[in-house]
Amino acid sequence: MVWFSVLDIILPVPLSEKLTNFSKVIDFVQQHEYANPQDLLLKKHRYPDIPVQEAALQIQARQKAKNKLPSWFSIPTICYPSLLSLEQCSSESTALFKAQLLSGHILVDLTGGMGVDTAAFSKQFAQVFYIEQNPELCEVTQYNFEQLGITNVQHISATSETWLSSFSQHVDWIYIDPARRNDAGGKVVRLQDCVPDILGLKDILFGKASHLLLKASPMLDIDLAINELKNVVKVYVVAVENEVKELLFHLVKAFNGEPEIETVNLNKSGSTVSLFQFYRSHEGNSEVSFTLPQTYLYEPNAAVLKAGAFRCIASTFSLNKLHSNSHLYTSESLHTDFPGRIFKIMAVCKLDKKELQSFLPDGKANISVRNFPMSVEDIRKKTGIRDGGEQYLFATTDCQNRKIILVCQKIEAIQK
């Protein structure tokens, strides 16, 4: 049997009605901020003068926005267009990161959406154009910007193509975050499947702007995108707390060289925790040595792995790989600026229950699998090791193709 929540079944309030009765909704939401939205919907007969359906949506949206958009959450009068808009928008941390990359007088956000990126850009530019094809979403975003105190953004409801055909100014930057859903609502990844089609519009965009910044799916093949887009000056692989959230491509019409790839791991506030830059040619030319486990174990963060910096990360930090397919590194020296987690190797074992338990007095460990024929769950079943504790086990394959377990302790001062 498939279970649905009440919020899954009830249709969202049309955007055109959102702002009409929103003052009532605001008061109700503040009084019931920590209530269960589904319970409120089931009891909506108790509140005949309140649009409970909309209030429940706003409560749930605020609960999601608390971590994703903390400064928006701090303003109780913000109106959230829909849960889908909130799901699809940039987090505040990635929006702030993007904004600090750009500067100039005029920027155009060609795919405005909920406006989180636009709001961040407004702090870096004298004038910002927000373009959104949905007129009701455009209206809600304009209302929200008033609540945020943003006054240098002009809101325009039009398709990207229509607006570009009528706009005659030259601007410093155009930012594009194409919709990554098809007509059936399914997610798409390839650039040519997104709307607007950046590949088809690129020449027109370069006629309007000196710089283009494209946001793409974290699932996109970076090298394929570089080859398709051309003119890519730099690629940013952006992760938040070790989860890759987006790829950014900076394009300049006159550029025909090799793009730099920068991997960034942010915390939730948008501060950079670690950064690593390289060129693909450097990756191809880097020499890598393979050794048995040494004193320290290095695990690259998710952004480095997505970027494919498998060889140059080793050469840059003078590390050795455990195996060509493991993407785990080792050395006798401690490199505290490594972009990832660092562990001290306490022991190297076989997958033997008795031997492993001798290193785990509380019977607990955090287990990771890298290039190993068993899953974490299978290892736990075989050894009886419970999740948690201060010990870390890495099940992997060494340079002699032996299946090994590394018993490690994390160096707590290092959270890159």
N, C-alpha and C positions, 0 to 999 in steps of 0.2 A: 504494500500500500504506500502511495506517495502522499506525504503530508505537506501542506502549504500553510504559511502564516496568513493571517487576515490581511496584512499589508501586501502580500503577494497577489491577493485576489481583488482587492478594492482598487479601482482605477485612480490615478492621481488627479488632483484638481486641475482643470485647465489653467494654463499660465495666465490667461486673460482675466481670470477671477481671483488670482492670488492677492493682488494688491488692493482689491476693492474692500475686502473685510479684514485686512491684515492687522489693523490695530487691535481688533478683538482677539485675533490669533496670538499676537505677541503677549498680551496679558495672560491668556490661558496657558501658553507654553511656559512662561516664567513660573506660574503657580504649580505646574505639573512637570517640571523639567526632568525629574528623575523617575517619572511614572513609566510603566510599560505601555508603549504605544498601542499594542494589540488589545490590552485590557481597556484602554480608553475607547477604542473603536467598538468593542463589544458593549460598552456602557454609554454609548453616545446619546441614548434617549434621555439621559440625566441632564444633558446640556443642550436644550433645544435652541438656544440663541447663539451657539458657538459652532462654527464649521469644524467639527471634530476631526473629520477626515484630513483636512489640511493641517490642523494642529498636530495630529499624530505624525504626519509626514515631517513636519518641522522639528518635532521632538527627536524623531529618529535621526534626521539629518544633523541636528546639533550634536547628538551623541557621537556621530561619525566625524563631525568637523572638529571636535574638541582636540584631537591629536593631529588631524591632517591640516587644519586651518586654524591654529590657535588664536590669531589676532581677529579673524572673522568671528570665531566662537565667542570672543570676549565682548562682542557688540550684540546685545539681545534683539535689536531691530533688524538684523540681517535676514533676508528672505532667501531660502534655498529653493531653486527652481524645481529640482527633482532629485531623487536618490541616484539616478543614472548620471545626471550632470555632476553630482558630487563625486561619484565613483570615477568618472572619466577625467576630471580636472586635475591639474598639477597639484602636488602638495605645496604647502607654503614654503617648505625648505628648498624644493627644487626650483620653485618660481623665483625665490630670492637669489639662488645661485645663478640662474640664467640672467637675471637683471644685472648682477654685478659684472657680467661678461661684456655688457653692451654700454655704449655711451653715444651721445650726439644730441641733436636738436629735435628731430622728428622721427618717430617710430610708428609703424603700422602693424597692428595685430590683425592679420587677415582672417583669422578663425577664432573670434573672440570667446565664444562659449560662455562659461560662467564668469570669466573675467579675472581669474586668479593670477594668471601670468600678466595680463594687462595692468592690474593693480600694482604689481611689482615693478613693471617697466615704467610706470608713471613717476616713480621716484628718481629715475635716471635720465628722463627726457623732458624737455620743455613742453612738448606737445605729443600726444598719442592719439591715433585713430583706432577705434575699436570697431571691427566689422563683424556682423553676425547676421546670417540669413534668416533666422527665426525672429520676427519682430517682437513677439511677446517675451522671449528670452532676453532680447536686447533691452526691453523696457525694465525687466526685473533687475538686470545688471546695472542699468543706469540708476535705479533706485538704490541699489546696494552701494554704489560708489558714493552717493550722497551720504549714506550712513558712515562710510569709511573716510569721508572728508576729502575725497579726490576730486579736484576741480580742473585738471588739465587734460581730460580725456573727452574726445568727441565720439559719441555713440552713433553708429550708422547701421541701419538694417538693410542689407543687400547681400547678394551672393558675391563671392570673391571675384568672379569673372565680370559681373556687372560693374562693381565698384572700380576695378582696375581699368575698365574701358572708359570710364568717365573722369578718372582722376588724372590731373595733368602735372601735379607737383613732383619734384624729385625729393626723396626722403633719404635719411641715413640708413635705416634698417627696416626690413619687412620680416616679420615673424610669422611662421606658418606651422600650425599643429593640425594636420589633416585628420578628418574623421576616419577612424579605423574600424568601421562597421559597414557591412553591405546592406542591401535593401531588405534582406531577411533578418537583419539584426545580428548576424554572426560577425565575429571578429576577423579582420584581415590584417596582413602584415606588409605585403609588397607595396611599394610606393605607388605603382600604377593602379592599384586597387583602392587607394584612399581618395577622399574627396576633401579639397580639390586635388587634382592631379598635378603635383609639383613638377613632374617631368614635362608635361605638356605646357605648363605656364611659365617655365623658368625664363625663357627669353623675354616674355612680357614683364616679369618681375624685375629682371636686370635692367629693363628700360626705366623702371621707377625708383630703384634703390641701389645704393652703393654696396650694401651687405644684405645677405639673406641668412636667416637662422631657421633651420628646419628641425622640428621635434618629430622623432619617429619611434616606432615600437621597439622595446628592448629585445624583441625576438628577431628583428631584422638582421640579415647578414651584412656586416659592416663593409667588407670588401666589395660585395656586389653593389651596395648602395653608392660607394665611392665611384665605382666604374660607371654606374648609370647616371649619377648626378653631374660628374665632372666638376671642375672649378671648386673643389672642396679644399679649403685652407686648413681646417681643423675639425676633428671629431671628438666629442666629449661623451664618454661612457659614464653615466651618472647613477650612482647607487646611494641609497639611504639605509644606513645601518645594515650594510652588507647585502642589500637586495637591489638588483639593477632595476631602475624605474624608467629610464628613458635614454635614448640616444639623441645627440644634438649634432647637426652638421652646419658648419659655418662656410658659406659660399661667397666667393668674390669673382666677378666676371673675368677679370684679367689674370686670374691665377691658374696656372697649369702645372704646378709642381707636385711634389709628394706631400700629402697632408700629414700633419702631426696628429697623433692619437693621444688623448689625455684621459686617464681614468681617475675618477673622483669618488670618494666615499664620504658622504655627509652624515652628520647627526640630524636629529629631527628639527633642530633649530636652524638648520641651514649652514652651520659651520663646517668647514672642511676638516675631516679627520685624517685623511691621507690622500696623496696625489702621486700619480706616476705617469710620466710622459715618454713616448717613444715613437719611432717611425717603423713602418712595416719592413723597410729594407734593413733596419737594425736587427729586427727579429730574425730575418732570414740569414743574416751574416753572423749571428752570435754563436759562439762555440759553447757547448754544454758538456760538463763532465758528470759521470754517474758514479756514485759511491754507495757503500753501505751506510746505515744511519750513523750520524756523528752526535755531537752534544746537543745541538738545537734543531728543531723542526720548524719549518716555515710553511704556512698555508696562505697563498695569495687570496685577497678579497675577491668578491664576486665581479667587480668591475674589471679587475685585471684579467680574470679568467675569460669574461665575455669579450674583451678586447683581443684575446689571443696572444698575450705577451708571455708566452711560456718559456722561451729561450732567453730573451733579453732581460727578463726579471732576474734570471740566474746570473747572467754575466754582469749586470749592473751592481748586484750586491755580493758578488763572488760566492755564489752558492752552488751546491751540487744537487743534481736531481736523484731521487731514489729509483726512478724508472721512467722510461720515455712516455708512458701513458698514465702515470700517477699524478702528476702536477703537484707533488709534494717535494720540498727542498730541504737540504740539511747543510750544516757547517759546524766547524769548531768555534767560530766566533759569533758573538751576538751583534746583530745589526738592528738597532732599535727603530730605525726609520723605514723598515720594511713595510710595504702596504698590505697588511694582512695580519693574521694571528701568529704569534710566536710561542713555542712550547720548549720546555727542557725535556729531553728524552731520558726517562728514568730506567727503562728496561726495554729489551726487544725479546718478544716471546712468540711461541707458537700458539695456535688457537687451542689451548688446553685449559680446561676449567680450573683444575687445581692450581696450576701455575699462575694463572691470572688472578684468582682469588687471593693469592698470597700477597699481591700488591694492593689489594682493595679491602682494607679492614672493615669497612662498612658495607661491602658488597655492592657499591654503587660506582657508576662511571658514565661519562658522556662519550658515546661511541659515534665515530664517523667511519664511513667506508669509502675508499678511493682505490679503484682498480683491484677489486677483491671479489671473489665469486659468490659471496654470501651477503645478504642484506643485514641491516642493523637488527631488525626483528629476529632474523634467524640466529644471529650471534647471541642475542639475549636469551633466546630459548635454549640454546646449546650450553651456555655458561651459567645461566641463572643470575646474570648481572643486571641489577636494577638501574633505572635512569637517575641521573643526578650526581651529586657529590662533587669533589674537587679534582678528581682524576679524569684524564681524557685518554681514550683508546682510539688509535687509528689502525684500522684493518686495511692493509695495503700489500703491494708486491714490491720486492726490492730489486736491485739491479742484477741479481742472480736468479730472478724469476721465482723466488721463494715467497710463499704466502706468510706474512708476518703480522704481529700485533705490536704496535708501539705504545708503551705505557708512558704517558706524558703528564706534566704539570704546566698549566698555562702561566706565562709570565704576565701577571696582572697589570703591571704598569703599561703594557703594550696593548692598545686597542685600536689598531690601525685599520 
